[in-house]
Amino acid sequence: MKNLLMMEAEVNDRRSDLRKSCLNVNGDCKYDDNINRLRIMVENQIHCLKMDLQQLKGSEMMSREDLGLCNIPYGAKTIEHFLEVDQKVDVLKDILAVGFKQISAVIFSKETMLSELQWEHELQGEISSIVLQDSVKRLQDEYDTMLYHQTLYIKYLNKNWKKKASEISALRDELHALSDEVSNHENFEDWSIAKRKEHFPPKVLENHKFPSQSVESGTNMVATSADSGEHMLDIADLPQLKHMSKEDLLAYCKTEMANMRRRHDSALQEKTEELFRLKREFLKEKGSSTFRKDKEGEHLRKKLPEFIFKLDEILIVRDMLHPIYKHDDEMQSLKLRIDSLFSENKGLQNLLIRKTNELKYLSAQFSDALSQISLNSSLEANYLRQVRKLESDIEDVEAEANFRDAICNTILIGLIDDHRHALLDTEIEIKFFIKFYTNMFRGVIYDATSSMNPAILKCYEEKISLEALVVEKEKALRSEIEENQKLKKVVASISSSIEEKEKLASEVASTLIQQKQQLDVAHQELNTLRDQISIQEAQISDNKMESNLLRSRFNGTLQKIYHHELEMDKLKEKLKVASDALREVEKQKLMLLDVVEDRQRTVSSSFDKDKEQVKQLKSITVSMLELSKCVTDLGSQFMESTNRNESRLKVLSYQLNALVQLASQQKKKCFWYKNMLDVRCSDLQKAEAEVDILGDEYCNTIQE
């Protein structure tokens, strides 16, 4: 049994591992990898089962050997049972292999179908876009050609219309001028006739007699003019006017003015008579042609304004139609519309691309959702089982509560009936005692009246004792009544407590439902928190890895710095040694220079010494020069090496500062993540404690 329990626990752990392994961190399912993992894990489980069965067989064989030949039939049965189990395991292995093959085939077919559908959708989108572009281009070309022909035709019509409109406007101007001339001529004739009538009233014209010859009129006019001129001269030359007074001059002037007016009127009358005579002669010559012309003129005068009005209407229509045919604006608007259509087409293409991407994403999400549904189905089945168990437990609790309430009600009803019967019995007894004692008192009183005084005293004492007994009985009755009232109150309190228990049972049921919902919510929150903790643990592990890498780098850099410091110390020691050597060499150089100077002095003093000494001196000088060159070279090399080491130290210190800052940042991050982990762990512990408390409360409520 222990082995079986261990196997079931391992199987459950493997199932949870399988469920976790099926999902990636981002929630995406890699079907092929997951199926291969499932296959491998199933094979491992079957192998483990076989190994466990073999171990069980071995243990059974060992136990049979220990027991002996007594349990031979039982051992044969167990062997047959184990063989059947092995066969079932093999069959299960074959079924799982077939199932995995079918699952892989279904997934492959789905993937191929999805790829084919996507390819068909993309093909259809490309074909539709190509067809749309071709149709739009064809329609655009047709529309451009139509527009070009229409614009040419409209331009030609506009030119003709402008020419005809200009001709019509010229005709209209000519007609207007003719109508103005005709109207002016008529007005002039009317005016002349009116003036003539004003100057010559009809009575004066009728009384005058017109002469028959023009020569006579001319002679008369000349004569009158000559007479008037002579008269004017006579007036101007009169010396009498100088000697006249103002009044006489005024009277004289008035008479002369009247005479002049009469003369002028007579001359004008002669002129008019001559004009009428000439008109009569002209009419006699032409006859009735003027009458016809007058009729035709009147007819033309009536029609001329009508023609002018019609021409004005045509010109107004021309002015109204002229701004309509602005083909450049139409072309610009059409071009703008075509550009907008192209932009809409591009937008639709972008939308198609987006929709295809969304379809791909949705197909991936759909496949992920299918996998998650298949994984969550087992969890849902377990939750449904738990819910059913809880519902059955709640129903049992409700049935128990109802049964208890019914029992309590029956017990209380029995108690109430017993108390009622007891109260009725006590009331009947009290009434019987009252009647008995009244009759008794009456007989005693009657006997007392007949008996003597001592008997009366005895009766009186008995009466007092009986009154005391009655008072005691009344007290007992009052106490019993109070007890009955208390019992009634107890019954009312018990009924109220029963109602409260019913309410509590309903509230407990509602609280159980709420606690169940809270447990579900808490379970979901725990799952989410566990997922978050796993994600955060992964992040923390990544951060720890990064921090470890940074620490290793930091340690490596520290070691490098330590090595560089050691090298620097060595170089400093070498520098010290070299500087000491340089000082010694300089001292030797000075000594040698002194020696050379001494030798030169000695040479100058003893110039005639051997040539060997000269050669020795030359060799010494050459060696000294070489030594000085070596010393200068060593000094320059040491300076260069020191400069290089200083620059390297500066670079390393800069890099180390950056690494130190990174390390401090990583330490801060690690500290922050640790704090977050502690907070989340504390929250989880609190949530688990709350869940445990809720579970305990739920178990207590179920037990109650």
Buried (B, 14 or more C-beta within 10 A) or exposed (E): EEEEEEBEEEEEEBEEEBBEBBBEEEEEBBBEEBBEBBBEBBBEBBEBBBEBBEEBBEEBEEEBEEEEEEBEEEBEEBBEEBEEBBEEBEEBBEEBEEEBEEBBEEBEEBBEEBEEEBEEBEEEBEEEBEEEEEEBEEEBEEEEEEBEEEBEEEEEEBEEBEEEBEEBBEEBEEBBEBBEEBEEEEEEEEEEEEEEEEEBEEEEBEEEEEEEEEEEBEEBBEEBEEEBEEBEEEEEEEEEEEEEEEEEEEEBEEEEEEEEEEBEEBBEBBEBBBEEBEEEEEEEEEEEEEEEEEEEBEEBBEEBEEBBEEBBEBBEEBEEEEEEBEBEEBBEEBEEEBEEEEEEBEEBBEEBEEEBEEBEEEBEBEBBBEBBEEBEEEEEEEEEEEEEEBEEBBEEBBEEBEEEBEEBEEEBEEBBEEBEEBBEEBEEEBEEEEEEBEEEBEEBEEEBEEEEEEBBEBBEEBBEEBEEEEEEBEEEBEEBEEBBEEBEEBBEEBBEEBEEBEEBBEEBBEBBEEBBEBBEEBEEBBEEBEEEBEEBBEEBEEBBEBBEEBBEEBEEBEEEBEEBEEEBEEBEEEBEEBEEEBEEBEEEBEEBEEBBEEBEEBBEEEEEEEEEEEEEBEEBEEEBEEBBEEBEEBEEEBEEEBEEBEEEBEEBEEEBEEBEEBBEEBEEBBEEBEEEBEEBEEEBEEBEEEBEEBEEEBEEBBEE
